[in-house]
Amino acid sequence: NAGVTQTPKFRVLKTGQSMTLLCAQDMNHEYMYWYRQDPGMGLRLIHYSVGEGTTAKGEVPDGYNVSRLKKQNFLLGLESAAPSQTSVYFCASSRGNRNQPQHFGDGTRLSIL
Amino acid sequence: GQQVMQIPQYQHVQEGEDFTTYCNSSTTLSNIQWYKQRPGGHPVFLIQLVKSGEVKKQKRLTFQFGEAKKNSSLHITATQTTDVGTYFCAGVTGGGNKLTFGTGTQLKVEL
């Protein structure tokens, strides 16, 4: 079982470039999440989705957009990358909401120069 | 907004010593989850606590949820090198459907 797969694993961008991070899960989970992890700040929620076709803002949504066109995929977009978006991005999924454990992907290490 | 703090931020122990990390929330939590992240890895779910005062054990790991449901702790007895990593608590408030992660405690174990 693949679980949660994130692509790409590493990426270097120049300021102002755009890109999309892809998250795919094969567990038929309803909920999906995008987090960023920065040193000393834990995991901060960017956006999340409670089902196909729905998205909602998390704690730090500015500068990011998301889409959930298919239940198994959750895309995170950076329209105009900034150095402050240099981080490790994790996607996670869960069967339901607050009482369910989240399953994480391996992460995408993104550097913005 | 809800804040979840963990202390200490770092802990360096000798193998065989005990280790404890504490998690404190600014608001009452409906439940709390604990995750472990190995260096270079991703967070992995360990356990969930729901009831006030609940205590759960997993081998050498003991998890507690405070009576007021605003704090939690993870205690590891006789640490081993395999315990190395960062431990995160994550809580949910009220009827929310989002986890707020704590800042994490990084554990290093020396032989």
Interface residues (C-beta under 8 A of the other chain):
Chain A: Y31 Y35 G40 M41 G42 L43 R44 L45 Y48 V50 G58 E59 F90 A92 N97 R98 N99 P101 Q102 H103 F104 G105 D106 G107
Chain B: G1 Q6 Q9 S30 N31 Q33 G41 H42 P43 V44 F45 Q48 V50 F88 A90 V92 G96 N97 K98 L99 T100 F101 G102 T103 G104
